[in-house]
Amino acid sequence: MSAYKRSSRRRSKKKSMSVLQTLIVTVILFCMIAVLAGGVMFYYIMLRELPSIAVLKDYRPSIATRVYADNNELIDEFYLEDRKVIKISDLPPYVIQAFIAAEDARFMQHSGVDLLSIMRAFLKNMAAGRIVQGGSTITQQVAKTLYLSPEKSYLRKMKEAILAYKIDKYLTKEEILNLYLNHIYLGHGTYGVEAASQGYFGKSAGDIHLAEAALLAGLPKAPSNYSPFQHFDKAKQRQAYVLERMLEDGYIEAKDKDQALVFPIMLCSIKPKEKIAPYFIENIRRYILGKYGSDVLYREGLEVFTTLDMDMQKAAVESVKQGLAELETRGNHPKGLVQGALLCMDARTGAILAMVGGRDFKKSEFNRATQSRRQPGSAFKPFIYTAAFDKGLTPATRFIDSPIIFEDEENDATWKPKNFDEKFMGPITMRTALVHSRNIVTIKLLQEIGLNYVIAYAANMGISSPLARDYSLALGTSGVTLEEMVRGYGVLANQGRKVTPFFIKKILDRTGQVFEESRIRVEQVIDPRIAFLSSYVMRDVVESGTGRRVKSIGRPVAGKTGTTNDVRDAWFIGFTPSLVAGVWVGFDQEKTLGKLETGSRAAAPIWLYFMKEALKKMPIESFPIPNGIVFIKTDPDTGYPATASSENAIFECFVEGTTDNAGVIIGGGEDQDSLHVQDFGMH
């Protein structure tokens, strides 16, 4: 072969190699550009899909609403997530260090993502054939919990890494730690170190020991597996791991570790704390929910300061429990869960101090103190008598306690109302009629002063439920709530001034600013002299009448019993110048309590048990006598001014200018004792 041909073949071969090399380089370059472009495109597409982190500067986590009694004792919380925010500046350094050592040793060095940890986790996951380790930094955990789902996938991990990198550039390390330590889930419904510390140890995270901090720092990995409540041994093993990591990273010395390992861990009870005032708390919850909505109630971290007096509330709970137990022991009632309710109000301000809405909140959340309308029976009579005093009648004015018949000629029917003892006393004073709860006299009194007048008068005193416009009103047949009765009696206790009941003193928002504040609302609705007349007579109900079971309280008290037909409802409402409290007892199904279980026997003892405790620390008070009241010594039987021959004379009170009505008989004789049945709403 000639030299020319050999040279030509070499040139051809070199040319082919050059083309192939160029093609390979071009393909590689194209692939690199494609991969790079794809990566850039994927990155920016992911950026568009990822949420903005700008809101982290104004981060507002879901915080529990906290409810306090009037002594600032925490009594309950409302939340979707049990979280209590604490500043990391208020935490001991070892609390923060424990979490860093356990979860992200290089937290202060990396930029949100720790590539060494990711590579280590990748190799372990490849070897296992599944995702067994995440390699997440604290910043990545913040990104995941705030923005992403908990699914385990490489796509989610990529999003998490990008977000973590952005967060690290946007926030300081301290701000990231603040987010993490207040947001991380630590088991048993607690979020953040403060809620967890209170849940596990019963104290703030600012006050916990190194040993307790290490125990908490061991929980994020698997809160249920390392729960000290359920798996204490595992929790201690995890605690030891955290302490070892803190030692290796130079946060603590060997002696600190050894002391922490033997430090006694005192855990709170895992059982929910018994609620002392569940009906009261539910009232608060319903109010805030109705006025502001669920987000504010469960997420905005309100601080609710209430009127609840803890000592009185405990006394109320025990009194209802004791009274109902005694009733059941007597065995006069049919089978079934007899219910009871108690409500106590500050007579001068309207602050609700104690509330029992039923026997067992867990079995029935229905609040019988505020939601249940029941017939008050004779407990309604003071409204009628007070209205009569305002019309010029006096405690010494007389009515004839004698039979009365109501006829319905159209239906050929009659109704003959009775007194409870089925006896009649003849001419008696209004004092005697109220003290001994005479039904017939009250009917005649209502007839004398007028239905519309009494209904309007009761509404003015605080009875907001609709009242029947017939003479059965005298027997307390129109349903009312215990709260209304307490409010109405409060007018008598407070010298004719009506107060608006309230449960909340003030509400603060999460920043400590006043969100809402109650103002005491007082209105003079009846003449203070008229209020005194009723209170003065009602003191005698306790001294010698149907309420004498509470006489042993040993201080000036006014009150009234109430018992309905067939003894389905038993009441006692009573008051001092400072406190007014009411008790109701009955079946939800409105069955009879038993023939003997009257207001005097079934309800008054509960009131007495409660008020003895409620008044224990309060001075003995007398009812103030307003100007314009005069006292005259009278004969209790005739109502006339007493003479030398009068026996058992009493000092009766009158509004100036009404003493001429002493002893006067209103309503006449037998010929006036027949009314049409329609006046009683019998149809």
C-alpha positions in Angstrom: 0.0 0.0 0.0 1.3 3.4 -0.9 2.2 6.0 1.6 -0.5 8.2 0.1 -3.3 5.6 0.8 -2.1 5.0 4.3 -2.1 8.7 5.0 -5.5 9.1 3.5 -7.0 6.3 5.7 -5.5 7.8 8.8 -7.1 11.2 8.0 -10.5 9.5 7.4 -10.3 7.6 10.7 -9.3 10.8 12.6 -12.2 12.6 11.0 -14.7 9.9 12.0 -13.3 10.0 15.6 -13.7 13.7 15.7 -17.3 13.6 14.6 -18.1 10.8 17.2 -16.4 12.8 19.9 -18.2 15.9 19.0 -21.5 14.0 18.9 -20.8 12.5 22.4 -19.8 15.8 23.9 -22.9 17.4 22.3 -25.2 14.7 23.7 -23.6 15.0 27.2 -23.7 18.8 27.1 -27.4 18.6 25.9 -28.2 16.2 28.7 -26.5 18.4 31.3 -28.3 21.4 30.0 -31.6 19.5 30.0 -31.0 18.2 33.5 -30.0 21.6 34.7 -32.9 23.3 33.0 -35.2 20.6 34.3 -33.8 21.1 37.7 -34.2 24.8 37.6 -37.7 24.5 36.1 -38.6 21.9 38.8 -37.2 24.2 41.5 -39.2 27.2 40.4 -42.3 25.1 39.9 -41.9 23.8 43.4 -41.3 27.4 44.6 -44.6 28.4 43.1 -46.3 25.5 44.8 -44.8 26.1 48.2 -46.5 28.5 50.6 -45.1 31.9 51.5 -43.0 32.0 54.7 -43.5 35.8 55.2 -46.2 35.1 57.7 -43.7 33.5 60.1 -42.7 37.0 61.3 -46.2 37.4 62.6 -46.7 33.8 63.5 -50.0 33.3 65.5 -50.1 29.7 66.7 -53.3 28.1 67.9 -53.4 28.7 71.6 -55.7 27.4 74.3 -58.3 29.7 75.9 -57.8 29.7 79.7 -60.6 30.2 82.2 -59.9 31.5 85.7 -62.0 31.7 88.9 -62.3 35.0 90.8 -59.0 34.3 92.7 -57.2 33.8 89.4 -57.0 30.0 89.8 -57.1 28.2 86.5 -60.3 26.1 86.3 -60.5 25.0 82.6 -59.2 25.4 79.1 -60.7 25.3 75.6 -58.6 24.2 72.7 -58.2 22.2 69.5 -54.5 21.9 70.3 -53.4 22.2 73.9 -50.7 24.8 73.4 -49.4 27.5 75.7 -46.8 29.8 74.2 -43.7 30.6 76.2 -40.8 32.8 75.1 -37.5 30.9 74.8 -35.9 33.7 76.8 -38.0 32.4 79.7 -36.6 28.9 79.4 -33.4 27.6 81.2 -30.6 27.1 78.6 -30.6 23.4 79.2 -34.1 23.0 77.9 -33.1 24.4 74.6 -29.9 22.5 74.5 -31.6 19.2 75.3 -33.8 19.5 72.2 -30.9 20.7 70.0 -28.7 17.8 71.2 -31.5 15.2 70.6 -32.9 16.5 67.4 -30.3 18.5 65.5 -26.7 18.7 66.9 -25.5 21.0 64.0 -28.5 23.3 64.2 -26.3 26.4 64.8 -24.0 25.6 61.9 -26.1 24.5 59.0 -28.4 26.6 56.7 -31.6 24.8 57.4 -30.6 21.6 55.8 -27.9 19.2 57.0 -26.5 17.4 53.9 -24.5 15.0 56.0 -27.6 13.9 57.9 -29.6 13.6 54.6 -26.9 11.4 53.0 -26.7 9.2 56.1 -30.5 8.8 56.1 -30.5 8.2 52.3 -28.1 5.3 52.7 -30.0 3.7 55.5 -33.3 4.0 53.6 -31.7 2.5 50.5 -30.4 -0.4 52.6 -33.8 -0.9 54.2 -35.8 -0.6 51.0 -38.1 1.9 52.6 -38.0 5.2 54.5 -36.8 4.5 58.0 -35.0 7.7 58.8 -35.7 11.2 57.9 -32.5 13.1 58.7 -34.6 16.2 59.3 -33.2 19.3 61.0 -35.2 21.3 63.5 -35.8 23.8 60.7 -37.1 21.1 58.5 -39.4 19.9 61.3 -40.8 23.5 61.6 -41.4 23.5 57.8 -43.1 20.2 57.9 -45.4 20.9 60.9 -46.4 24.4 59.7 -46.7 23.8 56.0 -46.6 20.2 54.8 -48.4 16.9 55.3 -46.8 14.1 57.4 -46.6 11.7 54.4 -43.3 10.0 53.9 -42.1 10.6 50.3 -39.0 12.0 48.6 -41.1 14.7 47.0 -42.3 15.9 50.3 -38.7 15.8 51.7 -37.5 18.0 48.8 -40.2 20.5 49.5 -39.3 20.4 53.1 -35.7 21.0 52.4 -36.4 24.0 50.2 -38.7 25.5 52.7 -36.2 24.9 55.5 -33.5 26.7 53.5 -35.8 29.6 52.9 -36.8 29.7 56.6 -33.2 29.7 57.7 -32.5 32.7 55.5 -35.6 34.5 56.6 -35.5 34.0 60.4 -32.8 34.0 63.1 -31.9 30.8 64.8 -33.6 32.1 67.9 -36.8 32.7 66.0 -36.7 29.2 64.5 -36.2 27.7 67.9 -39.1 29.8 69.3 -41.4 28.3 66.6 -40.2 24.8 67.1 -40.4 24.7 70.9 -43.9 26.2 70.9 -45.2 24.1 68.0 -43.8 20.6 68.4 -46.2 17.8 69.4 -45.1 16.1 72.6 -47.8 13.5 73.3 -51.1 13.3 75.1 -52.6 16.2 73.2 -49.9 18.7 74.2 -48.2 21.0 71.8 -45.1 22.9 72.7 -42.8 22.6 75.7 -45.0 24.7 78.0 -48.2 22.7 77.6 -46.2 19.5 77.8 -44.3 20.5 80.9 -47.6 21.5 82.6 -49.3 18.3 81.4 -46.5 15.9 82.5 -45.0 17.7 85.5 -47.7 20.2 86.6 -45.3 23.2 86.3 -44.0 25.7 83.7 -41.2 24.7 81.4 -39.4 27.7 82.9 -39.2 25.8 86.2 -38.3 22.3 85.1 -35.1 20.4 86.1 -32.5 19.2 83.6 -33.8 15.6 84.1 -37.3 16.7 83.1 -36.0 18.7 80.2 -34.2 15.7 78.8 -37.3 13.6 79.2 -39.3 16.1 77.2 -36.6 16.4 74.5 -36.8 12.6 74.0 -40.4 12.7 73.0 -40.5 14.3 69.5 -39.0 11.1 67.9 -42.1 9.1 68.9 -44.3 10.7 71.6 -46.5 7.6 72.1 -43.6 5.1 72.3 -41.7 7.2 74.8 -44.7 8.4 76.9 -43.6 8.5 80.5 -47.2 7.8 81.4 -47.5 4.6 79.4 -43.9 3.5 78.9 -41.8 4.9 81.7 -38.8 2.6 81.1 -38.6 3.5 77.5 -38.9 7.2 78.4 -36.0 6.8 80.8 -33.9 5.1 78.2 -34.6 8.0 75.8 -33.8 10.5 78.5 -30.4 8.8 79.0 -29.7 9.1 75.3 -30.5 12.8 75.3 -28.3 13.4 78.3 -25.4 11.5 76.7 -25.8 13.6 73.5 -25.7 16.8 75.7 -22.5 15.5 77.3 -20.9 14.8 74.0 -21.8 18.2 72.7 -20.4 20.0 75.7 -23.7 21.3 77.1 -23.3 19.5 80.5 -20.7 17.7 82.5 -20.6 14.1 83.5 -21.7 14.9 87.1 -24.8 16.8 85.6 -25.7 13.7 83.6 -25.3 11.4 86.6 -27.4 13.6 88.8 -30.1 13.9 86.2 -30.4 10.2 85.7 -31.2 9.7 89.4 -33.5 12.7 89.8 -37.0 11.6 90.8 -39.5 12.2 88.0 -42.8 13.2 89.6 -45.6 12.9 87.0 -49.0 14.4 87.2 -52.0 12.1 87.0 -52.9 11.0 83.5 -56.6 11.0 84.4 -58.4 14.3 83.5 -58.8 16.6 86.5 -62.2 16.5 88.0 -64.0 19.7 87.0 -65.4 21.6 90.0 -67.8 23.8 88.0 -68.7 22.1 84.7 -72.1 23.8 84.2 -70.6 27.2 84.9 -67.7 26.5 82.5 -70.1 25.3 79.8 -72.0 28.6 80.2 -68.8 30.4 79.5 -68.0 28.3 76.5 -71.4 28.8 74.9 -71.2 32.5 75.5 -67.8 33.0 73.8 -68.7 30.5 71.0 -72.0 32.3 70.3 -70.5 35.8 70.3 -67.1 35.4 68.7 -67.1 32.0 67.0 -65.1 28.8 67.3 -61.8 30.2 65.9 -61.6 32.8 68.6 -62.7 30.4 71.3 -60.3 27.5 70.5 -57.3 29.2 68.8 -56.8 32.8 70.0 -55.5 32.1 73.5 -58.0 34.2 75.4 -57.6 34.7 79.2 -61.1 34.6 80.7 -61.5 35.9 84.2 -64.8 34.8 85.8 -66.9 35.6 88.8 -66.8 32.0 90.2 -65.9 31.8 93.9 -64.1 28.5 94.3 -65.0 28.0 98.0 -68.6 28.7 97.3 -68.6 26.4 94.3 -67.2 23.5 96.2 -69.8 24.1 98.9 -72.5 24.2 96.3 -71.4 20.9 94.8 -71.2 19.2 98.1 -74.5 20.6 99.4 -76.5 19.4 96.3 -74.8 16.0 96.6 -75.6 15.7 100.3 -79.2 16.9 100.0 -80.1 14.6 97.1 -78.5 11.6 98.9 -80.6 12.3 102.0 -83.7 12.6 99.8 -83.0 9.2 98.2 -82.3 7.6 101.6 -85.7 8.6 102.8 -87.2 6.5 99.9 -90.4 8.6 99.5 -89.9 9.1 95.8 -90.3 6.8 92.8 -87.3 5.1 91.2 -85.1 7.3 88.9 -81.8 10.0 88.9 -83.5 12.9 91.1 -81.9 16.2 89.9 -81.0 19.3 91.7 -79.7 22.8 90.8 -78.3 25.6 92.8 -77.4 29.2 91.8 -75.8 31.9 94.0 -75.5 35.5 93.0 -74.0 38.6 94.6 -77.1 40.6 95.3 -75.4 43.9 94.8 -73.5 43.3 91.6 -75.1 40.4 89.8 -71.9 38.3 89.8 -72.7 34.6 89.7 -70.6 33.1 92.5 -71.6 29.4 92.3 -73.6 27.2 90.0 -74.7 23.6 90.0 -76.8 22.8 86.9 -77.5 19.1 87.6 -76.3 16.0 89.3 -73.7 14.8 86.9 -72.4 16.8 83.9 -70.9 13.8 82.3 -74.3 12.2 82.0 -76.3 15.3 81.2 -75.0 18.7 80.1 -78.5 20.2 80.4 -78.2 23.1 82.8 -81.2 23.1 85.2 -80.1 26.4 86.7 -80.4 28.4 83.5 -82.1 26.3 80.8 -84.9 24.5 82.6 -88.3 26.2 83.0 -90.2 24.6 85.9 -93.3 25.6 87.9 -92.1 27.6 90.9 -95.2 26.9 93.0 -95.4 29.1 96.1 -91.9 30.5 95.5 -93.6 32.8 93.0 -95.9 34.4 95.7 -93.4 37.1 96.8 -93.7 38.7 93.4 -97.5 39.0 93.9 -97.3 40.2 97.5 -94.6 42.8 96.6 -96.8 44.1 93.8 -99.7 44.3 96.3 -97.6 46.3 98.7 -96.8 48.7 95.9 -100.5 49.2 95.4 -100.9 50.4 99.0 -101.8 47.1 100.8 -99.8 46.3 103.9 -98.5 43.2 105.7 -101.4 43.8 108.2 -104.1 44.0 105.5 -106.5 41.0 105.8 -108.1 38.6 103.4 -110.5 35.8 104.2 -109.0 32.4 103.8 -112.1 30.5 102.9 -113.3 28.1 100.1 -113.5 29.5 96.6 -115.2 27.7 93.6 -114.6 28.3 89.9 -117.5 27.3 87.7 -117.5 26.5 84.0 -121.3 26.6 83.1 -120.6 25.9 79.5 -118.9 22.6 80.2 -120.7 21.9 83.5 -117.4 21.8 85.4 -116.1 23.2 88.6 -112.7 23.7 90.2 -112.1 24.2 93.9 -108.5 25.2 94.7 -107.1 24.1 98.0 -104.5 25.2 100.5 -101.7 22.7 100.9 -103.0 21.5 104.2 -106.6 21.5 102.9 -107.7 23.7 105.8 -108.9 27.3 106.0 -108.0 30.0 108.5 -110.7 32.6 108.0 -109.6 36.3 108.1 -105.8 36.5 108.2 -103.2 39.2 107.5 -101.1 39.2 104.4 -98.1 38.5 106.6 -99.7 35.3 107.9 -100.8 34.4 104.3 -97.3 34.7 102.9 -95.5 33.2 105.9 -97.8 30.1 105.8 -98.1 30.1 102.0 -101.9 30.2 101.8 -103.0 29.5 98.3 -106.6 30.8 98.5 -105.6 34.2 99.9 -103.0 34.6 97.2 -105.6 33.9 94.5 -107.9 36.5 96.1 -105.0 38.9 96.3 -104.2 38.4 92.6 -107.9 39.0 91.8 -107.8 42.2 93.8 -104.7 43.8 92.2 -105.1 42.4 88.7 -103.3 39.9 86.5 -101.8 42.3 84.0 -100.4 44.4 86.8 -98.7 41.4 88.5 -97.3 40.0 85.2 -95.8 43.4 84.4 -94.5 43.8 87.9 -92.8 40.4 87.9 -91.2 41.1 84.5 -89.9 44.4 85.9 -88.2 42.5 88.7 -86.5 40.1 86.3 -88.9 37.3 85.3 -88.4 37.1 81.6 -90.3 33.8 80.8 -93.8 34.2 79.5 -96.4 34.1 82.3 -99.9 32.7 81.9 -102.6 35.4 82.0 -105.0 33.6 84.3 -105.4 33.2 88.1 -103.5 30.0 88.3 -100.5 32.3 88.3 -101.1 32.7 92.1 -100.2 29.0 92.5 -96.9 29.4 90.5 -98.0 27.4 87.5 -96.0 29.3 84.8 -92.6 27.8 84.2 -89.5 30.0 85.0 -85.8 29.3 85.4 -83.9 29.2 88.6 -81.8 32.1 87.3 -84.9 34.3 86.9 -86.1 33.5 90.4 -82.7 34.3 91.9 -82.5 37.6 89.9 -86.0 38.5 91.0 -85.4 37.8 94.7 -82.2 39.8 94.3 -84.3 42.9 93.8 -85.8 42.4 97.3 -82.3 41.8 98.8 -80.8 44.9 97.1 -83.3 47.5 98.2 -85.4 47.5 95.1 -82.4 47.5 92.7 -82.2 45.0 89.9 -78.8 43.8 88.8 -77.9 41.9 85.6 -76.4 38.5 86.3 -72.9 38.0 84.7 -70.3 35.3 84.7 -67.3 37.0 83.1 -65.4 39.9 84.7 -63.1 40.4 81.7 -61.4 38.7 78.8 -57.9 39.4 77.7 -56.5 38.6 74.2 -53.2 36.8 73.6 -51.3 40.1 73.9 -52.8 40.9 77.3 -55.1 43.6 76.0 -58.7 43.8 77.2 -60.9 42.0 74.8 -64.1 42.4 76.7 -65.0 43.7 80.1 -68.3 43.5 82.1 -69.8 46.5 83.7 -72.1 46.1 86.7 -75.6 47.1 85.6 -77.9 48.2 88.4 -81.4 49.7 88.0 -83.8 50.9 90.6 -87.0 49.1 89.6 -89.1 49.2 92.7 -89.4 51.5 95.7 -86.8 50.5 98.4 -89.5 50.7 101.0 -91.6 48.2 99.1 -88.6 45.8 98.8 -88.1 46.2 102.6 -91.7 45.3 103.3 -91.4 42.0 101.4 -88.0 41.2 102.9 -89.3 41.9 106.4 -92.3 39.5 106.0 -90.1 36.9 104.3 -87.8 36.9 107.3 -90.8 35.5 109.2 -91.1 32.7 106.6 -87.7 31.5 108.0 -88.4 32.3 111.6 -91.8 30.6 111.9 -93.2 29.7 108.5 -92.6 27.1 105.8 -88.8 28.0 105.6 -88.1 27.4 109.3 -85.7 24.5 108.5 -83.1 27.1 107.6 -83.6 29.2 110.8 -80.5 27.6 112.3 -78.3 29.7 110.0 -78.2 32.2 112.9 -78.3 35.4 111.0 -81.0 37.6 109.3 -82.3 35.7 106.3 -85.4 36.1 104.2 -86.7 33.4 101.9 -89.6 31.4 100.5 -90.3 27.7 99.8 -92.1 26.5 96.7 -93.9 23.2 96.1 -96.0 22.4 93.0 -99.0 20.1 92.4 -98.2 16.5 93.0 -94.9 17.6 94.5 -93.1 17.5 91.1 -90.9 20.5 91.9 -89.4 21.7 95.2 -87.8 25.1 95.7 -86.2 27.3 98.2 -85.0 30.8 97.4 -83.4 32.9 100.2 -81.2 35.9 100.7 -79.2 38.1 102.9 -78.4 41.7 102.1 -75.3 40.5 100.2 -76.1 37.0 98.8 -79.1 35.5 97.1 -79.2 31.8 96.4 -81.8 29.4 95.0 -82.3 25.7 95.0 -84.5 23.5 92.8 -85.1 19.7 93.2 -87.1 17.5 90.9 -87.2 14.9 88.1 -86.5 15.8 84.5 -89.5 13.8 83.6 -91.6 15.8 86.1 -92.6 12.8 88.2 -93.6 13.3 91.8 -90.9 13.5 94.4 -93.1 11.9 96.9 -95.9 13.3 99.1 -93.7 14.7 101.8 -90.8 16.0 99.7 -91.9 19.7 99.7 -89.7 22.7 99.2 -89.2 22.8 102.9 -87.9 19.3 103.1 -86.3 18.6 99.8 -84.8 22.0 98.8 -84.4 24.1 102.0 -81.7 21.8 103.6 -79.5 22.1 100.5 -79.8 25.8 100.7 -78.9 25.7 104.3 -75.8 23.5 103.8 -74.6 25.8 101.1 -75.3 29.2 102.8 -73.6 28.1 106.1 -70.4 27.6 104.1 -70.9 30.6 101.8 -71.5 33.0 104.6 -68.9 31.6 107.0 -66.3 34.3 106.3 -68.9 37.1 105.8 -70.0 39.5 108.6 -73.6 39.2 109.9 -75.7 41.8 108.2 -79.1 43.3 108.9 -81.5 44.5 106.2 -81.1 48.3 106.0 -84.3 50.2 106.8 -85.0 52.9 104.2 -86.5 56.3 105.0 -90.2 56.3 105.0 -90.7 53.0 106.9 -92.6 53.1 110.2 -93.1 50.3 112.7 -96.3 49.9 114.7 -97.0 47.3 117.3 -100.0 45.2 116.0 -102.1 42.2 116.9 -100.9 39.4 114.6 -104.3 37.9 114.4 -106.3 41.0 113.5 -103.7 43.2 112.1 -105.0 46.2 114.1 -102.7 48.2 116.3 -102.1 46.3 119.5 -103.9 47.0 122.7 -103.2 46.1 126.3 -105.1 42.9 125.9 -103.3 41.8 122.6 -101.3 38.6 123.0 -98.1 38.0 121.1 -98.1 41.5 119.6 -95.5 42.1 116.9 -93.9 45.2 115.4 -95.3 45.4 111.9 -93.8 47.6 109.2 -95.6 50.1 107.0 -94.8 52.6 104.3 -95.7 56.0 105.7 -99.3 56.9 104.8 -100.6 53.3 104.7 -101.1 52.5 108.3 -104.8 53.0 108.0 -105.0 49.7 106.1 -103.8 47.8 109.1 -106.5 45.2 109.8 -108.7 46.1 106.9 -110.4 43.1 105.3 -110.1 43.1 101.5 -112.3 41.0 99.3 -115.5 40.6 101.4 -117.4 37.5 102.2 -118.7 34.2 100.8 -120.9 35.9 98.1 -117.7 37.1 96.4 -115.9 33.8 96.3 -117.3 32.4 93.1 -115.5 33.1 89.8 -115.7 31.8 86.3 -113.3 29.0 85.5 -112.1 30.7 82.4 -110.4 33.3 84.7 -108.2 30.4 85.7 -107.3 29.3 82.2 -109.0 26.0 82.7 -109.9 25.5 79.1 
